[in-house]
Amino acid sequence: MRITRREALLSGAGLLLAGAMPALPAAAQGAATPRKGGVFTVHLGSEQRILNPALRASTGVYIITSKIIEPLVDLGASGKPEGVLATSWEAAPDGKTITFKLREGVKWHDGKPFTSADVQYSAMEQWKVHLNYGTTLQLYLDAVETPDPQTAVFRYSRPMPLDLLLRALCDLGYVVPKHVFAGSNVLENPANTAPIGTGPYKFVEYQRGQYVIAERNPDYWRQGFPYLDRIVWRFITDRSAATAALETGAVQLSAYNGLPLADIDRLKSDDRFEVSTRGVEANVFNNTLEFNTRRKELSDVRVRRAIVHAIDVPFFLENFLYGLGKPATGPIPSLSKEFYPADSAVPYPFDKKKAEALLDEAGYKRGAGGVRFTLRIVPIQNGEDVPLLATYIQQSLQQVGIRVDIVQLDIAGALTAVYRDWNFDLATGWHQYRGDPAVSTTVWYRSGSPKGAPWTNQYGWQSDKVDALIDQAATELDPAKRKALYADWVKAVNEEIPVAMLTERPFYAVTSKKVQNHHTSPRWDSGDWHDTWLLPG
């Protein structure tokens, strides 16, 4: 039977997602004079056990390491890429050569100079080979030349649109020190959990399951920054305990929907906090349903379509997420004005009768007890909505004769089970859209990602047509043609659905008003916080 809103509330499963308080203008935040000092303590709801953003693209990694390790460019307050370790860039007319001029006088936290050799190593040995989204983005990167210590020349065999590369490098362009990694087992290098960067804060300590600490970098290249003495990230997996920590002042920030949804709603009326989607606009996300097509039943697209038809997504949104979101029409969200297809519609709306008919047509008739077959679902527990959706899917599929067993693992175990061991039938999690489909979206569908790379196509599914469309769109320099190619791609992947994007939703952050100069750019939680400071008291 279907879970009702009342039953969910009584069971603790259905919780209220916040409406946002009005965003505070950045100018109002900066009205007081910035002060140095203080400890900024941040809540993290899960632990990914790696602190190298050149190997692992994830907000759970960025929220820590972007303060320690810097990218070539990041999004500024205007939402456009601005230089960080790069100061300027230029693309050749054919799009196959992109030259970056690098910032002079920057030092790694161990005192060694930052040079173009670090960029060359990071791009060719980590982004291209291991980074879960970088492997697709840099598929046609042939070389990075280093004519001098402050110049890095990227050479591509196929055109790379400059706008795409700059937007991608905000997330997929973190530079790590060559002298620390070269010649080592990259995946086992100790610097993956004790990072050395060029950022405003220097790594101090990582206590598994407890906290990560970073302190002010006194030699930071931005003169006079940072303001904070220290940042402490506390792993608090009990979300109610995280709320209590915020209310007592033990932590000052919980980002990316880290609190119970009911508490987010309650705190929006608490004058001590700002609850808002401001500063996370670059990271709209979807609730996903991933299919392991190695499973005989799931290799049949009719079965995959039937499963999606059996899920009443509007009901789930209205009754468990209180309407703050909408059904997705595919992997490109509606806010992406540059790429959203004009004729978009929900591809498989709720239709129980159609689901039953497709399953019958595929040859999976109801057997004993009305069961057609049994599947296992692994929730990748980024947020509390993920296991809730898994339970909702379990009950929805029961209605059409599919039994679903839920496999409960922590986030690290779930990532391993799904993306390395392929030990799943269904999985639920989050997909994040980062401004351009080629940054972190097409990799969910393109074949060829290394085994174990999280949030990539590890489903045993491959399409020559889809691979070709992805590659053509990623190398097309004409914006209108790129958009048309992505419209064709959306149609193709919606037909095959190796992964179903079920919802389209914004993130919320809860921030103490003692925190000043916060959420001032579209990916602030994943930014460097060099100019953030705390009011006294």
Secondary structure, 3 states (H helix, E strand, C coil): CCCCHHHHHHHCCCCCCCCCCCCCCHHHHCCCCCCCCCEEEEEECCCCCCCCCCCCCCHHHHHHHCCCCCECEEECCCCCEEECCEEEEEECCCCCEEEEEECCCCECCCCCECCHHHHHHHHHHHHCCCCCCHHHHCCCEEEEEEEECCEEEEEECCCCCHHHHHHHHHHHCECCCHHHHCCCCHHHCHHHCCCCCCCCEEEEEEECCCEEEEEECCCCCCCCCCCCCEEEEEECCCHHHHHHHHHHCCCCEECCCCCCHHHHHHHCCCCCEEEECCCCHHHCEEEEEEECCCCCHHHCHHHHHHHHHCCCHHHHHHHHCCCCCEECCCCCCCCCCCCCCCCCCCCCCCCHHHHHHHHHHCCCCCCHHHCCEEEEEEECCCCCHHHHHHHHHHHHHHCCCEEEEECCCCHHHHHHHHHHCCCCCEEEEEEECCCCHHHHCHHHCCCCCCCCCCCCCCCCCCCHHHHHHHHHHHCCCCHHHHHHHHHHHHHHHHHHCCEEECEEECCCEEEECCEECCCCCCCHHHCCCCCCEECCC
